[in-house]
């Protein structure tokens, strides 16, 4: 399995004793290089390798069998001419670059015990599969990994925000508005709200920004939900909204969504037309601009801006406000805003859901939203995708199991023996 060769190389879990190429040259691994996870180009960049005493700096390519070099077409791809060492589990032939250069080949067998331990991780019925090792990890190791995961999750959400800004021709106000609108769907209507926000011509809305009723008419009318306004609103008001939208639709050529795209299987206060009216008021009061968000310094400020509190504030802060602050800070090289985003996360209590309770049952302490967001990222991007080889908990499981097996094979106890009384 090629991924295991990468793992052995990355963590320098190399055989004891000297390493030699297939033609007998002594190999010393100074630096294994940077792992390339893009799927394009050599597997490790900028490795430092000594071959027969000569230092080489370049890329390393790995395969299960040496002949895979040709099967993958690397012999005719100039991108692989920078490879300085070919690392394989099984050697069946020599290989050359597109320039005809013969590559030195190093055979590194993957320990059978490592393969079996990895298979155990992938096939166990327990979840997460590394549950046994988690209670024994030091707080320092846990904190280091969750901090990295927290950053990874924020960066992932940042990419979504940045994509929206790019789609809106670089407008941070528009990109942020779409992000905010999606969050107002609270999951069940998230996709519908994002589609609606992309469909809504905000520059046309801006022409009537001083008239709340006209903004409401455009918001609800474009959503195709004018007929739902009778719920809690007088008939005359509903008629006025419909009449106003008819006028504005002709004036600006406003589109209309299919009303069936919206779900009303929610509590009445979460019905989409109710949320749309709330967004309309926020837009009218200029509380949906990125500048108004960036002026907030605490989660309470965000709650005052959105006019909400409690669990809904937590959801909007985690999914909209904090990622937006982080995205803007990252884009504008503003470390203060990036730090503010992390501070806001740490000021919120941890989320309470099945994922978080699962990790708590494993012995992890979850105090803040930063902790819970990190563990949600771990579950979705590592556990669910069977990416144990990229996970630090998985690393601790595999290296710990290997170490205990080695000690056992050497006749050493896997646990300290107590002193005799």
C-alpha positions in Angstrom: 0.0 0.0 0.0 1.7 3.2 -1.3 0.3 5.4 1.5 2.1 3.3 4.1 5.4 3.7 2.3 4.8 7.5 2.5 4.1 7.1 6.2 7.2 5.1 6.9 9.3 7.6 5.0 7.7 10.8 6.4 8.2 9.6 10.0 11.6 8.1 9.3 10.5 4.6 10.5 13.3 3.2 8.5 15.0 -0.2 9.0 17.8 -0.4 11.5 21.3 -0.4 10.2 22.7 1.1 6.9 20.5 1.7 3.9 21.7 0.9 0.4 20.3 1.5 -3.1 19.7 -1.5 -5.3 23.2 -1.1 -6.8 24.9 -1.0 -3.4 25.4 2.8 -2.8 25.1 3.9 0.9 22.1 6.1 1.6 21.7 8.6 4.4 18.3 10.4 4.8 19.1 13.9 6.1 15.6 15.3 5.6 12.7 13.3 4.0 11.3 16.4 2.5 7.8 18.0 2.4 5.0 15.6 1.7 3.0 16.5 -1.4 -0.7 15.9 -0.9 -1.9 17.6 -4.1 -1.7 14.4 -6.1 0.3 16.1 -8.8 4.1 15.8 -9.1 6.6 13.9 -6.9 5.6 12.6 -3.5 8.1 14.6 -1.4 9.7 17.9 -2.2 13.1 19.3 -1.3 14.4 16.2 0.4 18.1 16.0 1.4 19.7 12.7 0.8 23.3 11.6 0.8 24.2 8.9 -1.7 27.7 7.5 -1.3 28.7 10.5 0.6 27.4 13.1 -1.9 24.6 15.4 -0.8 21.6 15.6 -3.1 18.7 18.1 -2.7 15.6 17.4 -4.7 12.4 15.4 -4.9 11.5 11.8 -3.9 9.0 9.6 -5.7 7.5 6.4 -4.1 5.8 3.3 -5.5 4.7 -0.1 -4.3 6.6 -1.6 -7.2 9.5 0.0 -9.1 7.7 -0.7 -12.4 4.8 1.6 -11.3 7.1 4.4 -12.4 6.4 3.4 -16.0 2.8 2.4 -15.4 2.2 6.0 -14.2 4.0 7.6 -17.1 6.7 9.3 -15.1 9.4 8.3 -17.6 7.9 10.7 -20.1 6.9 13.5 -17.7 9.4 16.3 -17.2 7.9 17.1 -13.8 9.7 14.0 -12.5 13.1 14.9 -13.8 13.9 16.6 -10.5 13.5 13.2 -8.6 16.8 12.3 -6.9 15.7 9.0 -5.3 13.1 6.3 -6.2 11.8 4.6 -3.0 9.8 1.4 -3.4 8.5 -1.5 -1.4 9.3 -4.0 -4.1 12.1 -3.8 -6.7 11.4 -5.3 -10.1 13.3 -3.1 -12.5 15.5 0.0 -12.9 13.8 3.3 -14.0 14.9 6.3 -15.9 13.7 9.9 -16.2 12.5 11.6 -19.4 16.1 12.7 -20.0 17.3 9.1 -19.8 18.9 9.5 -16.3 19.0 6.3 -14.3 17.5 6.8 -10.9 18.9 5.3 -7.7 16.4 3.1 -6.1 16.0 2.4 -2.4 13.9 -0.5 -1.2 12.0 0.0 2.1 9.7 -2.8 3.1 6.7 -1.8 5.1 6.8 -3.8 8.4 4.0 -6.4 8.3 3.1 -5.4 11.9 2.5 -1.8 10.8 0.3 -3.0 7.9 -1.8 -5.1 10.3 -2.1 -2.3 12.8 -3.2 0.0 10.1 -5.8 -2.5 8.9 -7.0 -2.8 12.4 -7.6 1.0 12.5 -9.6 0.8 9.3 -11.7 -2.2 10.2 -12.5 -1.9 13.9 -16.1 -1.6 14.9 -15.2 0.9 17.6 -15.4 4.6 16.8 -13.1 6.4 16.7 -10.8 3.5 15.9 -7.9 4.9 18.0 -10.0 5.2 21.2 -7.7 3.1 23.2 -4.7 5.5 23.0 -6.6 8.8 23.5 -6.9 8.6 27.4 -3.1 8.1 27.6 -2.1 11.1 25.5 -0.5 14.0 27.2 -2.4 17.3 27.4 0.4 19.0 25.4 0.0 16.5 22.5 -3.8 16.8 22.5 -3.7 20.6 22.7 -1.1 20.8 19.8 -3.3 18.7 17.5 -6.6 20.4 18.4 -5.0 23.8 17.9 -3.9 22.8 14.4 -7.4 21.3 13.7 -9.1 24.5 14.9 -6.9 26.6 12.4 -7.6 24.0 9.7 -11.4 24.3 10.2 -11.3 28.1 10.1 -9.2 28.1 7.0 -11.6 25.7 5.4 -14.5 28.1 6.1 -12.3 31.0 5.0 -12.0 29.4 1.5 -15.8 29.2 1.2 -16.1 32.9 2.2 -13.2 33.9 -0.2 -14.9 32.0 -3.0 -18.1 34.0 -2.4 -16.2 37.3 -2.4 -14.5 36.3 -5.7 -17.8 35.3 -7.2 -19.2 38.7 -6.3 -16.3 40.5 -8.1 -14.3 41.1 -5.0 -17.0 42.7 -2.9 -16.6 41.7 0.7 -20.0 43.2 1.6 -21.7 41.0 -0.9 -19.7 37.9 -0.1 -20.3 38.4 3.6 -24.1 39.0 3.0 -24.3 35.6 1.2 -22.5 33.9 4.0 -24.8 35.5 6.6 -27.9 34.6 4.5 -26.8 30.9 4.3 -26.5 30.8 8.1 -29.9 32.3 8.5 -31.2 29.0 7.0 -30.0 27.2 10.1 -29.2 24.1 8.2 -32.5 23.0 6.7 -32.8 26.1 4.4 -29.1 26.9 4.1 -28.8 26.0 0.4 -32.0 27.8 -0.4 -30.9 31.0 1.4 -27.5 30.9 -0.4 -29.2 30.4 -3.8 -31.6 33.3 -3.0 -28.7 35.6 -1.9 -26.9 34.9 -5.2 -30.0 35.6 -7.1 -30.9 38.8 -5.3 -29.5 41.9 -7.2 -28.1 43.9 -4.2 -27.3 47.0 -6.3 -31.0 47.2 -7.2 -31.9 46.8 -3.5 -29.4 49.6 -2.7 -31.5 52.1 -4.8 -34.3 51.7 -2.2 -32.2 51.2 0.9 -34.0 54.0 2.8 -37.4 52.2 2.4 -37.9 49.1 4.7 -41.1 48.0 3.0 -39.5 48.0 -0.4 -36.5 46.0 0.8 -38.9 43.5 2.4 -40.9 43.3 -0.8 -37.7 42.5 -2.8 -36.3 40.0 -0.3 -39.5 38.0 0.1 -40.6 38.5 -3.5 -37.4 37.2 -5.1 -37.7 34.2 -2.7 -41.1 33.5 -4.2 -42.7 33.6 -0.7 -45.0 36.7 -0.8 -48.0 34.4 -0.3 -46.6 33.4 3.1 -46.6 36.9 4.5 -50.2 36.5 5.7 -48.8 34.5 8.6 -48.7 37.1 11.3 -49.0 40.1 9.0 -52.2 42.0 8.2 -53.9 41.5 4.8 -53.4 45.1 3.9 -49.6 45.0 4.6 -49.3 41.8 2.6 -51.2 43.4 -0.3 -48.8 46.4 -0.2 -45.8 44.2 -0.3 -47.1 42.3 -3.3 -48.0 45.5 -5.1 -44.6 47.0 -4.3 -42.8 43.9 -5.6 -44.8 43.9 -8.8 -43.6 47.5 -9.4 -40.0 46.8 -8.5 -39.9 43.5 -10.5 -40.8 45.4 -13.6 -38.4 48.2 -12.8 -35.3 46.0 -12.2 -36.3 42.7 -13.9 -36.2 40.9 -10.6 -36.1 37.1 -10.7 -38.3 34.8 -8.6 -37.3 31.6 -7.0 -39.4 28.4 -7.0 -41.2 28.5 -3.6 -40.9 24.7 -3.4 -37.2 25.0 -2.7 -38.0 26.3 0.8 -38.7 24.1 3.7 -41.4 25.0 6.3 -40.6 21.9 8.4 -39.2 24.2 11.1 -40.5 26.0 14.1 -42.6 29.1 13.1 -39.9 31.5 14.3 -37.5 29.8 11.8 -39.9 29.9 8.8 -38.0 31.3 5.8 -40.1 34.3 5.2 -39.7 35.3 8.9 -35.9 35.0 8.5 -36.1 37.0 5.3 -37.9 39.9 7.0 -35.3 39.8 9.8 -32.5 40.0 7.2 -34.3 42.9 5.4 -34.4 44.9 8.6 -30.7 44.2 9.2 -29.9 45.3 5.7 -32.1 48.4 6.1 -30.3 49.3 9.3 -26.9 48.6 7.6 -26.0 45.8 10.0 -25.1 43.4 7.2 -21.9 45.1 6.0 -18.5 43.7 6.7 -17.4 46.9 8.4 -20.2 46.6 11.0 -19.0 43.1 11.8 -15.3 44.1 12.0 -16.2 46.7 14.5 -17.3 44.0 16.9 -14.8 43.0 19.6 -16.7 40.3 21.5 -19.3 37.7 20.8 -21.8 39.9 22.7 -21.1 42.7 20.2 -21.9 40.2 17.4 -25.2 39.3 19.2 -26.1 43.0 19.5 -25.4 43.4 15.8 -27.5 40.5 14.8 -30.2 41.1 17.4 -30.0 37.5 18.7 -28.6 35.6 21.7 -28.4 32.1 23.2 -27.9 29.1 21.0 -28.7 30.9 17.7 -26.0 33.4 18.5 -23.5 30.6 19.1 -24.4 29.1 15.7 -24.2 32.3 13.8 -21.0 33.3 15.5 -19.3 30.0 14.8 -20.5 29.6 11.2 -20.6 33.2 10.0 -19.1 36.0 12.1 -15.9 34.3 13.3 -15.0 32.7 9.9 -15.7 36.1 8.2 -13.5 38.0 10.6 -10.7 35.4 10.1 -11.2 35.4 6.3 -11.0 39.2 6.1 -7.9 39.2 8.4 -6.2 36.5 6.4 -6.9 38.3 3.1 -5.7 41.6 4.4 -2.7 40.3 6.4 -4.3 41.6 9.6 -3.0 39.4 12.4 -5.1 41.3 15.0 -8.4 40.2 13.3 -7.1 36.6 13.0 -6.3 36.6 16.7 -9.7 38.1 17.4 -11.4 35.3 15.6 -9.6 32.7 17.8 -10.4 34.7 20.9 -14.1 34.7 20.0 -14.1 31.0 19.5 -12.4 30.4 22.9 -15.0 32.7 24.6 -17.9 30.5 23.5 -18.9 27.4 25.3 -18.4 24.1 23.5 -21.2 22.8 21.3 -23.2 19.8 22.5 -23.9 17.2 19.9 -23.2 13.5 19.1 -19.8 14.2 17.7 -18.6 16.1 20.8 -20.1 13.5 23.2 -18.3 10.8 21.3 -14.9 12.4 22.0 -15.8 13.2 25.5 -16.6 9.5 26.0 -13.0 8.8 24.8 -11.6 10.9 27.6 -11.1 14.3 25.9 -12.0 17.4 27.7 -14.0 19.8 25.6 -14.4 23.3 27.1 -14.8 25.9 24.4 -16.2 26.2 20.9 -12.6 26.2 19.7 -12.3 22.7 21.2 -15.6 21.5 19.7 -14.8 22.9 16.2 -11.5 21.2 16.2 -13.0 17.8 17.1 -15.8 18.2 14.5 -13.0 18.8 12.0 -11.2 15.7 13.2 -14.3 13.6 12.8 -15.3 14.8 9.4 -12.0 15.3 7.7 -10.0 12.4 9.3 -12.1 9.7 10.9 -14.9 9.7 8.4 -12.4 9.7 5.5 -10.2 7.0 7.1 -7.2 9.5 7.1 -5.6 7.8 10.1 -2.1 8.2 8.5 -2.5 12.0 8.5 -3.9 12.2 12.1 -1.7 12.8 15.1 -3.9 10.5 17.2 -3.5 7.8 14.6 0.3 8.4 14.6 0.3 7.9 18.4 -1.7 4.7 18.0 0.6 3.2 15.3 3.9 4.2 16.8 2.8 3.2 20.3 1.6 -0.2 19.0 4.9 -0.7 17.1 7.0 0.4 20.1 5.1 -2.0 22.4 5.4 -4.9 19.9 9.2 -4.2 19.5 9.7 -4.2 23.3 7.7 -7.4 23.6 9.7 -9.1 20.9 13.0 -8.0 22.5 11.9 -9.6 25.8 11.2 -6.3 27.5 8.0 -5.6 29.4 5.6 -3.3 27.7 4.7 -1.7 31.1 7.1 -0.8 33.9 7.6 -3.6 36.4 6.9 -2.4 39.9 9.8 -2.4 42.4 9.8 -5.5 44.7 8.4 -4.8 48.1 
